[in-house]
Amino acid sequence: MQYKGFKRRGAVSRVKPFRVMTVMHQAAELEQQGRKIVHMEAGEPDFSTAAPIIEAGKAALDNGLTKYTPAPGITPLRDCLVDHYESRYGVSLPRERILITPGASGGLTLLANLLVAAGEGVLLTDPAYPCVRNFIHLLSAQPQLIPVGIEQNFQPTIEQLDQYCQANTTGLWLASPSNPTGTIIERPHLQAACDWAQKKNCHLLVDEIYHGLHYVDDLPSVLELDQSCFVVSSFSKYFGMTGWRLGWIVVPEPYIEMANILAQNLYISASSIAQYAALAAFEDDTRIILEQRREAFRERRDYLSEALKDLGFILPEKTQGAFYLYADISRFSHDSEEFCADMLQQHGVAITPGTDFGECNGNRFVRFAFTTNMDNLELAVARLQLALQ
Ligand SMILES: Cc1ncc(COP(=O)(O)O)c(C=O)c1O
């Protein structure tokens, strides 16, 4: 057979590329030309993985722990997560409800296959992490987007859930803290969302991947409120293990068997080396490092949010988690892609256009990731000041 160029057909034709990748690519090209670029586009911690985790990974290699593991993950790691839910949230989970996955991405694809059938609709916020929309498209199902704005802290109201729910809606997927907005769903609102999903007979999935990277006192896991919900989480962000590709999901009891069957089929197991390395993530030494990093992110957030507001960007009252600021640029531009291209090409500041995350108001917003050090943030602010004068 002769391949004359790939033609997208079916569900694949609806999957859109990640614009942040284009920004990264262009930034790399400019760097090759000798330009100094401030990177605020990437959604990953600038810190490398904490030393105790790296050491545990090396030991796993030295000890030959390089084979497939059981599909839901190694028992000691699942037990660490059992303890984690107990100590951090006061939630008792049987180990069987936790499955280790190749990143939250692996968890989300598994859950999409577990929960969503062709023709069904899933409520999502707009803006949201873009891959989620694509996972739903790939199942020939329909992402049903709820536009959320700064005035509502970028999280949906119950009135909106009623308004956007359709006859084919079978699920509601939320994220707290959210990418790209860094806002959280406060406890009473999360409870209300659980109650709404129960009432409508919809499944509720909450992406808790940015838990740990929060700057508020109370960040509930949905499992504290309702054990019938689905959770996806990850070692990527707070635990600083993006490249190890390790995450987990929590499913209600009746779904355990099918979730295991999907795990066996979709990826056999998550990386064994990463799983053994992650055992060290729960040690006291590592915790100290991770908490110091969280404080560094908090300091960056405090600095950058004030500086951006002074420059005329419009931001939520307080960004409560993750490492993103989602800024309204309408005082400067009505085209976020053009704005980001200009900031990068002319001023050497790499940020991501809101069009990556939303279809409704993406042109009015840009995402700043404070995943770079204070010196770089100060340089970015000085450059932006010049650019926007
Ligand atoms: C909200 C959200 N969910 C899931 C993911 C996927 O993360 P990973 O597969 O690295 O665990 C990301 C990555 O940025 C994200 O922002």
The ligand as an SDF file (V2000), in Angstrom:
LIG
                    3D

 16 16  0  0  0  0  0  0  0  0999 V2000
   -5.5650   19.4660   34.6290 C   0  0  0  0  0  0  0  0  0  0  0  0
   -4.5950   18.4560   34.0990 C   0  0  0  0  0  0  0  0  0  0  0  0
   -4.9390   17.1630   34.0740 N   0  0  0  0  0  0  0  0  0  0  0  0
   -4.1010   16.2240   33.6030 C   0  0  0  0  0  0  0  0  0  0  0  0
   -2.8500   16.5430   33.1130 C   0  0  0  0  0  0  0  0  0  0  0  0
   -1.9380   15.4500   32.6250 C   0  0  0  0  0  0  0  0  0  0  0  0
   -0.8550   15.3030   33.4930 O   0  0  0  0  0  0  0  0  0  0  0  0
    0.1220   14.0460   33.5740 P   0  0  0  0  0  0  0  0  0  0  0  0
   -0.2650   13.1010   32.5180 O   0  0  0  0  0  0  0  0  0  0  0  0
    1.4990   14.5920   33.4230 O   0  0  0  0  0  0  0  0  0  0  0  0
   -0.0570   13.4530   34.9440 O   0  0  0  0  0  0  0  0  0  0  0  0
   -2.4420   17.8840   33.1270 C   0  0  0  0  0  0  0  0  0  0  0  0
   -1.1210   18.2680   32.5950 C   0  0  0  0  0  0  0  0  0  0  0  0
   -0.7430   19.4110   32.5180 O   0  0  0  0  0  0  0  0  0  0  0  0
   -3.3420   18.8630   33.6310 C   0  0  0  0  0  0  0  0  0  0  0  0
   -3.0090   20.1650   33.6820 O   0  0  0  0  0  0  0  0  0  0  0  0
  1  2  1  0
  2  3  1  0
  2 15  2  0
  3  4  2  0
  4  5  1  0
  5  6  1  0
  5 12  2  0
  6  7  1  0
  7  8  1  0
  8  9  2  0
  8 10  1  0
  8 11  1  0
 12 13  1  0
 12 15  1  0
 13 14  2  0
 15 16  1  0
M  END
$$$$
